Amino acid sequence: MTALPTDPIATHRPGVTLRAATRDDVALILAFIRELAEYEREPDAVHADETLLASNLFGATPGAEVVIADVDGRPAGFALFFHNFSTWLGRRGLYLEDLFVRPEFRGRGVGQVLMTHLAKLAVERGCGRFEWSVLDWNTPAIDFYRSLGATGMDEWTVQRLTGEALQKLAAQAGS
């Protein structure tokens, strides 16, 4: 597996660099998450805190990785991703959980730099897919993803168990 470099990664966009997030970035990551939740009209849905993020992103068994985009040394956006697995392909995939670029940096290629970097990581890591979800009302994001060559999976719907429903189903398992 290709590890993310801790030093800044130069990109084809002047002034835009990428870097792997570190434990020192937890407050910034949480700020990005909250800004994304605000953009997605769910500001009260964020239950993550710095302790949870530090443990789950930088603890003994990290559940995801984060890349931060800087523009002229200022934090402009982030991508949080992890690996999933395709039984049909028999290979890992790369799943993008969150991509966010702060409004003042949009239109400067930051999102494209993040996406091309993740596509490169997926190829380097032997992934068979690079996938993500997007809200159906978010036409600017959908148009952006289509411009990159992404195909909508309209015949699929995301299913989710959380909270009480997750607890109730888990309680049905044998001990």
N, C-alpha and C positions, 0 to 999 in steps of 0.2 A: 504494500500500500504506500502510495506517495504521501508523505507528510507535508503539511502546509509549512512553508518557510516562515520563520519569525521575522526576518528582515523584510522591509518593504519590497514589493514586486512592482517593477516598472510596467507600464501599460502603453498601448499605442495612443492613448489620449494624453496630451500635454497636461501636466499638473495632477493627473489622477494616478494614485498608487493603491495597491491592495496589500493587506497584511493579515496574517492569521491572528485572531483575537487571542488574548492571554487572560489569565485570571484578573489582571489589572484593569481589564476592559469591562468587567461585569456591570458596573454602573452605567457605562455607555450602552451596552447591549440592552439593558433594561429600559433605558431612555428610548432607544430605537423601537423596542417592542411596544412601549406605551404610545409612541408617535404613530406607529402602524395601526394600533388598535383605534386610535382617534380617527385616522384616515378611513378605516374600515367601519366606522360608526359603531364601535363596540368599546368605548373607553373604560367601561366598568368590568369588562370581561377578563382583564389581566389579573391573575392571581399570583403570578411569578414574583419573586423577590430576589434580592441579591444573593441571599444564602442558598436558595434553591438553584439558581443559575450557576453559582460557583461550584456547587456540588455536582450538578448534572452535566455541566459542560467541561469542567476542569478537575473533577474528582478522579477516583481510582478507575471508574469505568465510564468514560464520557459517552453521553447518549447522542451527541451531535457535535458539529464543528461550526465555527463562525469565521467568516471573512469580512473584514471591514475595509471599506473604500474611503480613502482620504482624498480631498481635493485641496491642493496647495497646503497640505498639512492639517486641514480641518476635517473632522469626521463628517462624511457626506452620506453614507449608507452602509447597509450590511446585508449579508445573506447567511441564513442559518440552514444547515443541511445535514442529512444523515444517510446511511445506506439502508436500502430495503432489499428484497430479493424477488426475482421473477422465477417462478417454478417453470413457466413455459420456456424461458430462455436458459434456465439453469445457471443464471448469473446474477450477481448483485446489480442493483441499480442505485442511482443517486437521486434522492428525494429532496427537493427544495421546500422547506417548511415556510420560510419567510424571506422575502426580498423587500427592502424598503430603501428609498432614496429620499432624503429630505427635500422639501419643495424648492428651496433656493438653489439646489444643485441639479434639478431635473432639466433635461434637454441638453446636458453636457456629456452624455455618453456613459455616465456612471453605471446605469443599469446594464447597458450592453457589456461593459467591461466585466461586471460581476458575472453575468450569464456566460460569457465566452470563457471566463476563467473556470467556472464550474463545469462547463462542457469539456474543457481540456482535462480537468481532474477526472471526470467520469471516464474519458477515453484512457487516460494514463492508468487508472485503477481497474481497467477491464470491465467496466460496467456496460450492461446491455441497454440501459435506458437512463434517461434523465427526465424526471417527471416533477410536476407540481400541480397545485390547484389554484384557481383564481375565482373570485366572486363574479357571478354572472352579470352584475351591474357595472363592473369595473372595465368599461370599454377602453379607456386609455391603456390599461395593462394588457388586455386581450389583444388589442391592435399591436402593441409592442411585441408580445410573444409571437404573434403571427408573422411579424416582420423578421423575426429570427428563424422562421421556418417551423415553428411549433404547430402541432395539429391538435385541435380540440377533441376530447374523448366524450362527445355528447351522449353516447349510448350508455355511459357509466355514470353512476351517482355515488357520492361519498356517503358512507354509513358510519355512524359514530355512537359509541357508548361512553357515557361520562357520568360522574356524580352518582346519584342514587340508582340509576339504571345499571351502571357498571357494578356497583356494590351488590345489588340484588342478583344479578347474573352470577357473579363470583361466589356468592353464598350458596348457589346451587351445586357447586363442585364438591366432590367428596373430599373429606379431610385426609 
